[in-house]
């Protein structure tokens, strides 16, 4: 069994409207020192696999088919044996 | 200037419907070895502050007032001087 931690970010060249909106809210609240906010996803799950390469294959498939949008997002992941 | 990286997770006791939905999709696609999927947020931004404690204060305020929902989410962050 492995614990997988996946980080999904929008590609740097792609606008992040959610980040822009939150930052506008920040400046309205007087937080004017925060800049370049980008909001991505942080996903954790357990993979039931015997070895690391099988777990990696499963995580890649899960990311490519469901978790990330391969057109505008990049993902990276870490696996930890549990 | 500091680069801040914030991870926001739902509290473990709170149901994550997005995670449940994605996992259902996974099992329909034949990925039956992934379990306990929890979807959080991964947020990156730049804080314009002279010292680390001022930056920490700003990040805490940003998280509590805008980024995280203090009722059902926890956050943690890292600061890196840039």
N, CA and C atoms of all chains as a GROMACS GRO file, in nm:
protein
  492
    1UNK      N    1   0.084  -0.119   0.000
    1UNK     CA    2   0.000   0.000   0.000
    1UNK      C    3   0.089   0.125   0.000
    2UNK      N    4   0.048   0.221  -0.076
    2UNK     CA    5   0.124   0.346  -0.083
    2UNK      C    6   0.030   0.463  -0.058
    3UNK      N    7   0.086   0.567   0.004
    3UNK     CA    8   0.010   0.689   0.016
    3UNK      C    9   0.059   0.783  -0.095
    4UNK      N   10  -0.032   0.830  -0.178
    4UNK     CA   11   0.006   0.919  -0.288
    4UNK      C   12  -0.037   1.062  -0.256
    5UNK      N   13   0.052   1.154  -0.288
    5UNK     CA   14   0.022   1.297  -0.272
    5UNK      C   15   0.044   1.362  -0.408
    6UNK      N   16  -0.060   1.420  -0.463
    6UNK     CA   17  -0.052   1.477  -0.598
    6UNK      C   18  -0.072   1.629  -0.589
    7UNK      N   19   0.014   1.703  -0.658
    7UNK     CA   20  -0.005   1.847  -0.669
    7UNK      C   21  -0.037   1.879  -0.814
    8UNK      N   22  -0.146   1.950  -0.836
    8UNK     CA   23  -0.185   1.987  -0.972
    8UNK      C   24  -0.184   2.138  -0.984
    9UNK      N   25  -0.108   2.187  -1.081
    9UNK     CA   26  -0.098   2.332  -1.104
    9UNK      C   27  -0.142   2.363  -1.246
   10UNK      N   28  -0.203   2.479  -1.264
   10UNK     CA   29  -0.223   2.527  -1.401
   10UNK      C   30  -0.088   2.560  -1.462
   11UNK      N   31  -0.073   2.539  -1.590
   11UNK     CA   32   0.052   2.579  -1.656
   11UNK      C   33   0.073   2.728  -1.635
   12UNK      N   34   0.198   2.770  -1.616
   12UNK     CA   35   0.225   2.912  -1.587
   12UNK      C   36   0.170   3.009  -1.693
   13UNK      N   37   0.161   2.963  -1.817
   13UNK     CA   38   0.114   3.052  -1.923
   13UNK      C   39  -0.038   3.068  -1.924
   14UNK      N   40  -0.107   2.991  -1.843
   14UNK     CA   41  -0.254   2.994  -1.846
   14UNK      C   42  -0.307   3.077  -1.730
   15UNK      N   43  -0.395   3.169  -1.761
   15UNK     CA   44  -0.454   3.256  -1.660
   15UNK      C   45  -0.526   3.174  -1.553
   16UNK      N   46  -0.516   3.219  -1.428
   16UNK     CA   47  -0.587   3.153  -1.319
   16UNK      C   48  -0.692   3.249  -1.264
   17UNK      N   49  -0.815   3.244  -1.315
   17UNK     CA   50  -0.917   3.342  -1.275
   17UNK      C   51  -0.952   3.333  -1.127
   18UNK      N   52  -0.944   3.214  -1.069
   18UNK     CA   53  -0.974   3.198  -0.927
   18UNK      C   54  -0.869   3.272  -0.842
   19UNK      N   55  -0.744   3.260  -0.882
   19UNK     CA   56  -0.637   3.332  -0.812
   19UNK      C   57  -0.654   3.482  -0.823
   20UNK      N   58  -0.690   3.528  -0.942
   20UNK     CA   59  -0.710   3.672  -0.965
   20UNK      C   60  -0.824   3.723  -0.876
   21UNK      N   61  -0.934   3.645  -0.868
   21UNK     CA   62  -1.050   3.686  -0.790
   21UNK      C   63  -1.017   3.695  -0.641
   22UNK      N   64  -0.948   3.593  -0.591
   22UNK     CA   65  -0.913   3.591  -0.449
   22UNK      C   66  -0.820   3.708  -0.417
   23UNK      N   67  -0.730   3.737  -0.508
   23UNK     CA   68  -0.635   3.846  -0.484
   23UNK      C   69  -0.705   3.981  -0.482
   24UNK      N   70  -0.807   3.996  -0.564
   24UNK     CA   71  -0.886   4.118  -0.562
   24UNK      C   72  -0.953   4.132  -0.426
   25UNK      N   73  -1.008   4.023  -0.377
   25UNK     CA   74  -1.068   4.023  -0.243
   25UNK      C   75  -0.966   4.062  -0.137
   26UNK      N   76  -0.843   4.010  -0.152
   26UNK     CA   77  -0.738   4.042  -0.054
   26UNK      C   78  -0.712   4.191  -0.052
   27UNK      N   79  -0.704   4.252  -0.168
   27UNK     CA   80  -0.671   4.395  -0.168
   27UNK      C   81  -0.788   4.476  -0.112
   28UNK      N   82  -0.911   4.429  -0.131
   28UNK     CA   83  -1.026   4.497  -0.069
   28UNK      C   84  -1.023   4.485   0.083
   29UNK      N   85  -0.964   4.376   0.132
   29UNK     CA   86  -0.955   4.358   0.278
   29UNK      C   87  -0.831   4.425   0.336
   30UNK      N   88  -0.754   4.492   0.253
   30UNK     CA   89  -0.634   4.561   0.302
   30UNK      C   90  -0.507   4.479   0.297
   31UNK      N   91  -0.516   4.358   0.240
   31UNK     CA   92  -0.395   4.275   0.226
   31UNK      C   93  -0.333   4.305   0.090
   32UNK      N   94  -0.254   4.411   0.086
   32UNK     CA   95  -0.206   4.453  -0.045
   32UNK      C   96  -0.068   4.398  -0.080
   33UNK      N   97  -0.011   4.317   0.009
   33UNK     CA   98   0.124   4.267  -0.017
   33UNK      C   99   0.128   4.127  -0.077
   34UNK      N  100   0.012   4.070  -0.108
   34UNK     CA  101   0.014   3.938  -0.170
   34UNK      C  102  -0.007   3.954  -0.321
   35UNK      N  103   0.074   3.878  -0.394
   35UNK     CA  104   0.074   3.892  -0.541
   35UNK      C  105   0.087   3.756  -0.607
   36UNK      N  106   0.050   3.751  -0.733
   36UNK     CA  107   0.070   3.632  -0.816
   36UNK      C  108   0.010   3.505  -0.756
   37UNK      N  109  -0.110   3.518  -0.700
   37UNK     CA  110  -0.176   3.402  -0.640
   37UNK      C  111  -0.219   3.303  -0.748
   38UNK      N  112  -0.181   3.177  -0.729
   38UNK     CA  113  -0.221   3.071  -0.822
   38UNK      C  114  -0.281   2.959  -0.738
   39UNK      N  115  -0.398   2.915  -0.776
   39UNK     CA  116  -0.468   2.814  -0.698
   39UNK      C  117  -0.469   2.681  -0.772
   40UNK      N  118  -0.411   2.581  -0.708
   40UNK     CA  119  -0.408   2.448  -0.767
   40UNK      C  120  -0.474   2.348  -0.675
   41UNK      N  121  -0.454   2.221  -0.703
   41UNK     CA  122  -0.517   2.117  -0.622
   41UNK      C  123  -0.412   2.034  -0.549
   42UNK      N  124  -0.450   1.990  -0.432
   42UNK     CA  125  -0.364   1.904  -0.351
   42UNK      C  126  -0.447   1.780  -0.318
   43UNK      N  127  -0.408   1.667  -0.374
   43UNK     CA  128  -0.491   1.548  -0.364
   43UNK      C  129  -0.414   1.436  -0.294
   44UNK      N  130  -0.478   1.373  -0.200
   44UNK     CA  131  -0.416   1.261  -0.128
   44UNK      C  132  -0.503   1.138  -0.144
   45UNK      N  133  -0.440   1.024  -0.161
   45UNK     CA  134  -0.516   0.898  -0.162
   45UNK      C  135  -0.424   0.782  -0.135
   46UNK      N  136  -0.486   0.667  -0.119
   46UNK     CA  137  -0.412   0.545  -0.091
   46UNK      C  138  -0.418   0.457  -0.216
   47UNK      N  139  -0.304   0.400  -0.256
   47UNK     CA  140  -0.300   0.309  -0.370
   47UNK      C  141  -0.268   0.170  -0.319
   48UNK      N  142  -0.352   0.077  -0.353
   48UNK     CA  143  -0.331  -0.061  -0.310
   48UNK      C  144  -0.250  -0.133  -0.417
   49UNK      N  145  -0.118  -0.129  -0.406
   49UNK     CA  146  -0.032  -0.193  -0.505
   49UNK      C  147   0.085  -0.258  -0.432
   50UNK      N  148   0.140  -0.363  -0.493
   50UNK     CA  149   0.247  -0.435  -0.425
   50UNK      C  150   0.382  -0.367  -0.437
   51UNK      N  151   0.409  -0.310  -0.554
   51UNK     CA  152   0.539  -0.245  -0.568
   51UNK      C  153   0.522  -0.104  -0.623
   52UNK      N  154   0.632  -0.029  -0.611
   52UNK     CA  155   0.625   0.113  -0.642
   52UNK      C  156   0.592   0.139  -0.788
   53UNK      N  157   0.646   0.056  -0.879
   53UNK     CA  158   0.621   0.086  -1.020
   53UNK      C  159   0.474   0.063  -1.057
   54UNK      N  160   0.411  -0.037  -0.995
   54UNK     CA  161   0.267  -0.058  -1.019
   54UNK      C  162   0.188   0.060  -0.964
   55UNK      N  163   0.229   0.108  -0.846
   55UNK     CA  164   0.160   0.222  -0.786
   55UNK      C  165   0.176   0.346  -0.873
   56UNK      N  166   0.298   0.366  -0.926
   56UNK     CA  167   0.322   0.483  -1.013
   56UNK      C  168   0.234   0.479  -1.137
   57UNK      N  169   0.222   0.361  -1.195
   57UNK     CA  170   0.139   0.344  -1.314
   57UNK      C  171  -0.006   0.383  -1.283
   58UNK      N  172  -0.055   0.334  -1.170
   58UNK     CA  173  -0.193   0.361  -1.128
   58UNK      C  174  -0.214   0.512  -1.104
   59UNK      N  175  -0.117   0.575  -1.037
   59UNK     CA  176  -0.129   0.719  -1.009
   59UNK      C  177  -0.128   0.799  -1.139
   60UNK      N  178  -0.039   0.763  -1.231
   60UNK     CA  179  -0.035   0.835  -1.359
   60UNK      C  180  -0.167   0.822  -1.434
   61UNK      N  181  -0.223   0.702  -1.432
   61UNK     CA  182  -0.350   0.681  -1.501
   61UNK      C  183  -0.462   0.763  -1.435
   62UNK      N  184  -0.464   0.760  -1.302
   62UNK     CA  185  -0.565   0.835  -1.226
   62UNK      C  186  -0.554   0.985  -1.256
   63UNK      N  187  -0.431   1.035  -1.259
   63UNK     CA  188  -0.410   1.178  -1.286
   63UNK      C  189  -0.451   1.213  -1.428
   64UNK      N  190  -0.405   1.132  -1.525
   64UNK     CA  191  -0.433   1.167  -1.664
   64UNK      C  192  -0.579   1.152  -1.701
   65UNK      N  193  -0.646   1.056  -1.642
   65UNK     CA  194  -0.785   1.031  -1.682
   65UNK      C  195  -0.886   1.109  -1.602
   66UNK      N  196  -0.852   1.146  -1.477
   66UNK     CA  197  -0.954   1.205  -1.392
   66UNK      C  198  -0.912   1.331  -1.316
   67UNK      N  199  -0.795   1.326  -1.255
   67UNK     CA  200  -0.764   1.434  -1.160
   67UNK      C  201  -0.718   1.562  -1.229
   68UNK      N  202  -0.632   1.549  -1.330
   68UNK     CA  203  -0.577   1.669  -1.393
   68UNK      C  204  -0.637   1.686  -1.533
   69UNK      N  205  -0.637   1.807  -1.578
   69UNK     CA  206  -0.676   1.836  -1.715
   69UNK      C  207  -0.546   1.848  -1.795
   70UNK      N  208  -0.512   1.746  -1.875
   70UNK     CA  209  -0.380   1.746  -1.938
   70UNK      C  210  -0.358   1.861  -2.036
   71UNK      N  211  -0.464   1.928  -2.076
   71UNK     CA  212  -0.447   2.040  -2.170
   71UNK      C  213  -0.393   2.164  -2.101
   72UNK      N  214  -0.437   2.189  -1.979
   72UNK     CA  215  -0.388   2.312  -1.915
   72UNK      C  216  -0.329   2.295  -1.777
   73UNK      N  217  -0.314   2.173  -1.733
   73UNK     CA  218  -0.256   2.153  -1.600
   73UNK      C  219  -0.136   2.059  -1.605
   74UNK      N  220  -0.046   2.077  -1.509
   74UNK     CA  221   0.064   1.983  -1.490
   74UNK      C  222   0.047   1.919  -1.353
   75UNK      N  223   0.094   1.796  -1.342
   75UNK     CA  224   0.087   1.736  -1.209
   75UNK      C  225   0.221   1.678  -1.170
   76UNK      N  226   0.240   1.666  -1.039
   76UNK     CA  227   0.356   1.594  -0.988
   76UNK      C  228   0.306   1.514  -0.869
   77UNK      N  229   0.373   1.404  -0.840
   77UNK     CA  230   0.327   1.325  -0.724
   77UNK      C  231   0.442   1.261  -0.648
   78UNK      N  232   0.410   1.227  -0.525
   78UNK     CA  233   0.504   1.156  -0.438
   78UNK      C  234   0.433   1.032  -0.386
   79UNK      N  235   0.510   0.924  -0.372
   79UNK     CA  236   0.453   0.801  -0.314
   79UNK      C  237   0.530   0.766  -0.189
   80UNK      N  238   0.456   0.721  -0.090
   80UNK     CA  239   0.519   0.686   0.037
   80UNK      C  240   0.462   0.552   0.080
   81UNK      N  241   0.549   0.457   0.111
   81UNK     CA  242   0.501   0.323   0.151
   81UNK      C  243   0.434   0.331   0.288
   82UNK      N  244   0.317   0.270   0.300
   82UNK     CA  245   0.251   0.269   0.432
   82UNK      C  246   0.216   0.126   0.474
   83UNK      N  247   1.096   3.979   0.001
   83UNK     CA  248   0.993   3.905  -0.073
   83UNK      C  249   1.003   3.756  -0.037
   84UNK      N  250   0.888   3.697  -0.018
   84UNK     CA  251   0.883   3.556   0.015
   84UNK      C  252   0.788   3.485  -0.081
   85UNK      N  253   0.821   3.360  -0.110
   85UNK     CA  254   0.726   3.279  -0.184
   85UNK      C  255   0.652   3.191  -0.084
   86UNK      N  256   0.520   3.201  -0.083
   86UNK     CA  257   0.440   3.122   0.010
   86UNK      C  258   0.373   3.007  -0.062
   87UNK      N  259   0.371   2.890   0.002
   87UNK     CA  260   0.304   2.772  -0.050
   87UNK      C  261   0.207   2.725   0.058
   88UNK      N  262   0.080   2.727   0.027
   88UNK     CA  263  -0.021   2.692   0.127
   88UNK      C  264  -0.092   2.563   0.083
   89UNK      N  265  -0.108   2.472   0.178
   89UNK     CA  266  -0.187   2.351   0.153
   89UNK      C  267  -0.311   2.357   0.240
   90UNK      N  268  -0.427   2.342   0.177
   90UNK     CA  269  -0.552   2.346   0.252
   90UNK      C  270  -0.621   2.211   0.239
   91UNK      N  271  -0.652   2.152   0.353
   91UNK     CA  272  -0.721   2.022   0.354
   91UNK      C  273  -0.850   2.034   0.432
   92UNK      N  274  -0.951   1.958   0.392
   92UNK     CA  275  -1.069   1.943   0.476
   92UNK      C  276  -1.028   1.869   0.601
   93UNK      N  277  -1.090   1.899   0.713
   93UNK     CA  278  -1.064   1.823   0.835
   93UNK      C  279  -1.098   1.676   0.809
   94UNK      N  280  -1.021   1.584   0.867
   94UNK     CA  281  -1.043   1.442   0.840
   94UNK      C  282  -1.186   1.395   0.871
   95UNK      N  283  -1.250   1.458   0.968
   95UNK     CA  284  -1.384   1.414   1.007
   95UNK      C  285  -1.492   1.462   0.910
   96UNK      N  286  -1.456   1.549   0.816
   96UNK     CA  287  -1.557   1.606   0.727
   96UNK      C  288  -1.554   1.536   0.592
   97UNK      N  289  -1.671   1.496   0.546
   97UNK     CA  290  -1.684   1.425   0.418
   97UNK      C  291  -1.631   1.512   0.303
   98UNK      N  292  -1.564   1.447   0.208
   98UNK     CA  293  -1.516   1.520   0.091
   98UNK      C  294  -1.592   1.469  -0.032
   99UNK      N  295  -1.702   1.532  -0.068
   99UNK     CA  296  -1.786   1.480  -0.178
   99UNK      C  297  -1.714   1.478  -0.312
  100UNK      N  298  -1.624   1.574  -0.333
  100UNK     CA  299  -1.548   1.579  -0.459
  100UNK      C  300  -1.458   1.455  -0.469
  101UNK      N  301  -1.394   1.421  -0.359
  101UNK     CA  302  -1.309   1.302  -0.357
  101UNK      C  303  -1.390   1.175  -0.381
  102UNK      N  304  -1.507   1.167  -0.320
  102UNK     CA  305  -1.594   1.051  -0.338
  102UNK      C  306  -1.636   1.037  -0.484
  103UNK      N  307  -1.670   1.151  -0.546
  103UNK     CA  308  -1.716   1.150  -0.685
  103UNK      C  309  -1.605   1.106  -0.780
  104UNK      N  310  -1.486   1.160  -0.759
  104UNK     CA  311  -1.374   1.126  -0.847
  104UNK      C  312  -1.340   0.977  -0.833
  105UNK      N  313  -1.349   0.928  -0.710
  105UNK     CA  314  -1.316   0.788  -0.687
  105UNK      C  315  -1.418   0.695  -0.752
  106UNK      N  316  -1.541   0.738  -0.754
  106UNK     CA  317  -1.644   0.659  -0.822
  106UNK      C  318  -1.610   0.653  -0.973
  107UNK      N  319  -1.570   0.767  -1.026
  107UNK     CA  320  -1.527   0.772  -1.166
  107UNK      C  321  -1.410   0.678  -1.190
  108UNK      N  322  -1.317   0.675  -1.097
  108UNK     CA  323  -1.200   0.589  -1.111
  108UNK      C  324  -1.242   0.443  -1.119
  109UNK      N  325  -1.334   0.404  -1.032
  109UNK     CA  326  -1.370   0.261  -1.034
  109UNK      C  327  -1.445   0.228  -1.163
  110UNK      N  328  -1.520   0.324  -1.218
  110UNK     CA  329  -1.587   0.300  -1.347
  110UNK      C  330  -1.486   0.286  -1.460
  111UNK      N  331  -1.370   0.351  -1.445
  111UNK     CA  332  -1.266   0.342  -1.548
  111UNK      C  333  -1.175   0.221  -1.526
  112UNK      N  334  -1.204   0.143  -1.425
  112UNK     CA  335  -1.123   0.025  -1.400
  112UNK      C  336  -1.007   0.046  -1.304
  113UNK      N  337  -0.998   0.167  -1.246
  113UNK     CA  338  -0.892   0.193  -1.148
  113UNK      C  339  -0.948   0.161  -1.010
  114UNK      N  340  -0.941   0.034  -0.974
  114UNK     CA  341  -1.009  -0.003  -0.850
  114UNK      C  342  -0.915  -0.006  -0.730
  115UNK      N  343  -0.788   0.029  -0.750
  115UNK     CA  344  -0.693   0.024  -0.638
  115UNK      C  345  -0.671   0.157  -0.568
  116UNK      N  346  -0.742   0.262  -0.608
  116UNK     CA  347  -0.726   0.389  -0.537
  116UNK      C  348  -0.840   0.406  -0.437
  117UNK      N  349  -0.801   0.452  -0.319
  117UNK     CA  350  -0.898   0.462  -0.209
  117UNK      C  351  -0.874   0.589  -0.129
  118UNK      N  352  -0.975   0.629  -0.056
  118UNK     CA  353  -0.964   0.741   0.040
  118UNK      C  354  -0.913   0.870  -0.025
  119UNK      N  355  -0.965   0.899  -0.143
  119UNK     CA  356  -0.924   1.021  -0.214
  119UNK      C  357  -0.979   1.144  -0.142
  120UNK      N  358  -0.890   1.238  -0.113
  120UNK     CA  359  -0.930   1.364  -0.050
  120UNK      C  360  -0.873   1.476  -0.136
  121UNK      N  361  -0.956   1.571  -0.172
  121UNK     CA  362  -0.911   1.678  -0.261
  121UNK      C  363  -0.904   1.809  -0.185
  122UNK      N  364  -0.784   1.865  -0.181
  122UNK     CA  365  -0.764   1.993  -0.114
  122UNK      C  366  -0.712   2.096  -0.212
  123UNK      N  367  -0.662   2.206  -0.157
  123UNK     CA  368  -0.610   2.312  -0.243
  123UNK      C  369  -0.461   2.332  -0.221
  124UNK      N  370  -0.396   2.370  -0.329
  124UNK     CA  371  -0.253   2.400  -0.324
  124UNK      C  372  -0.236   2.540  -0.381
  125UNK      N  373  -0.198   2.634  -0.295
  125UNK     CA  374  -0.198   2.774  -0.336
  125UNK      C  375  -0.058   2.832  -0.325
  126UNK      N  376  -0.016   2.901  -0.429
  126UNK     CA  377   0.116   2.964  -0.428
  126UNK      C  378   0.100   3.113  -0.451
  127UNK      N  379   0.177   3.193  -0.380
  127UNK     CA  380   0.177   3.336  -0.406
  127UNK      C  381   0.304   3.399  -0.353
  128UNK      N  382   0.321   3.526  -0.386
  128UNK     CA  383   0.438   3.601  -0.341
  128UNK      C  384   0.392   3.701  -0.236
  129UNK      N  385   0.467   3.710  -0.126
  129UNK     CA  386   0.435   3.808  -0.022
  129UNK      C  387   0.547   3.912  -0.020
  130UNK      N  388   0.507   4.036  -0.034
  130UNK     CA  389   0.605   4.144  -0.032
  130UNK      C  390   0.622   4.192   0.112
  131UNK      N  391   0.717   4.132   0.183
  131UNK     CA  392   0.740   4.169   0.323
  131UNK      C  393   0.890   4.168   0.349
  132UNK      N  394   0.932   4.249   0.446
  132UNK     CA  395   1.075   4.259   0.472
  132UNK      C  396   1.129   4.144   0.556
  133UNK      N  397   1.050   4.100   0.653
  133UNK     CA  398   1.100   3.989   0.735
  133UNK      C  399   0.996   3.878   0.744
  134UNK      N  400   1.047   3.764   0.792
  134UNK     CA  401   0.964   3.644   0.790
  134UNK      C  402   0.841   3.656   0.879
  135UNK      N  403   0.853   3.723   0.993
  135UNK     CA  404   0.737   3.728   1.083
  135UNK      C  405   0.627   3.815   1.023
  136UNK      N  406   0.664   3.923   0.953
  136UNK     CA  407   0.562   4.005   0.885
  136UNK      C  408   0.495   3.922   0.775
  137UNK      N  409   0.576   3.843   0.704
  137UNK     CA  410   0.520   3.760   0.596
  137UNK      C  411   0.425   3.655   0.655
  138UNK      N  412   0.465   3.594   0.767
  138UNK     CA  413   0.379   3.493   0.831
  138UNK      C  414   0.245   3.551   0.872
  139UNK      N  415   0.251   3.672   0.927
  139UNK     CA  416   0.128   3.737   0.971
  139UNK      C  417   0.035   3.758   0.850
  140UNK      N  418   0.092   3.806   0.742
  140UNK     CA  419   0.014   3.832   0.620
  140UNK      C  420  -0.046   3.702   0.565
  141UNK      N  421   0.033   3.597   0.565
  141UNK     CA  422  -0.017   3.469   0.512
  141UNK      C  423  -0.130   3.416   0.600
  142UNK      N  424  -0.113   3.424   0.733
  142UNK     CA  425  -0.220   3.378   0.822
  142UNK      C  426  -0.349   3.455   0.800
  143UNK      N  427  -0.334   3.585   0.782
  143UNK     CA  428  -0.454   3.666   0.759
  143UNK      C  429  -0.521   3.629   0.626
  144UNK      N  430  -0.438   3.613   0.523
  144UNK     CA  431  -0.490   3.576   0.390
  144UNK      C  432  -0.563   3.441   0.398
  145UNK      N  433  -0.503   3.346   0.469
  145UNK     CA  434  -0.565   3.213   0.480
  145UNK      C  435  -0.695   3.220   0.559
  146UNK      N  436  -0.692   3.288   0.673
  146UNK     CA  437  -0.810   3.290   0.758
  146UNK      C  438  -0.926   3.368   0.698
  147UNK      N  439  -0.892   3.474   0.626
  147UNK     CA  440  -1.000   3.559   0.576
  147UNK      C  441  -1.049   3.518   0.438
  148UNK      N  442  -0.965   3.454   0.358
  148UNK     CA  443  -1.005   3.430   0.220
  148UNK      C  444  -0.981   3.287   0.168
  149UNK      N  445  -0.862   3.235   0.194
  149UNK     CA  446  -0.828   3.111   0.123
  149UNK      C  447  -0.894   2.987   0.184
  150UNK      N  448  -0.892   2.979   0.317
  150UNK     CA  449  -0.945   2.859   0.382
  150UNK      C  450  -1.078   2.890   0.450
  151UNK      N  451  -1.157   2.788   0.466
  151UNK     CA  452  -1.279   2.799   0.543
  151UNK      C  453  -1.247   2.747   0.683
  152UNK      N  454  -1.233   2.836   0.781
  152UNK     CA  455  -1.185   2.791   0.912
  152UNK      C  456  -1.279   2.694   0.982
  153UNK      N  457  -1.401   2.684   0.936
  153UNK     CA  458  -1.495   2.592   1.002
  153UNK      C  459  -1.467   2.447   0.964
  154UNK      N  460  -1.430   2.426   0.838
  154UNK     CA  461  -1.410   2.285   0.802
  154UNK      C  462  -1.277   2.253   0.734
  155UNK      N  463  -1.189   2.350   0.728
  155UNK     CA  464  -1.060   2.323   0.665
  155UNK      C  465  -0.944   2.360   0.758
  156UNK      N  466  -0.832   2.291   0.738
  156UNK     CA  467  -0.708   2.328   0.806
  156UNK      C  468  -0.608   2.372   0.701
  157UNK      N  469  -0.519   2.459   0.738
  157UNK     CA  470  -0.415   2.496   0.641
  157UNK      C  471  -0.278   2.488   0.704
  158UNK      N  472  -0.180   2.470   0.617
  158UNK     CA  473  -0.041   2.479   0.662
  158UNK      C  474   0.034   2.552   0.552
  159UNK      N  475   0.141   2.620   0.588
  159UNK     CA  476   0.214   2.690   0.482
  159UNK      C  477   0.365   2.689   0.504
  160UNK      N  478   0.435   2.714   0.396
  160UNK     CA  479   0.581   2.724   0.398
  160UNK      C  480   0.618   2.857   0.334
  161UNK      N  481   0.722   2.921   0.386
  161UNK     CA  482   0.770   3.046   0.326
  161UNK      C  483   0.914   3.026   0.282
  162UNK      N  484   0.944   3.082   0.167
  162UNK     CA  485   1.080   3.068   0.114
  162UNK      C  486   1.124   3.205   0.066
  163UNK      N  487   1.240   3.250   0.111
  163UNK     CA  488   1.287   3.384   0.072
  163UNK      C  489   1.325   3.383  -0.076
  164UNK      N  490   1.280   3.488  -0.149
  164UNK     CA  491   1.318   3.494  -0.290
  164UNK      C  492   1.380   3.631  -0.321
   0.00000   0.00000   0.00000
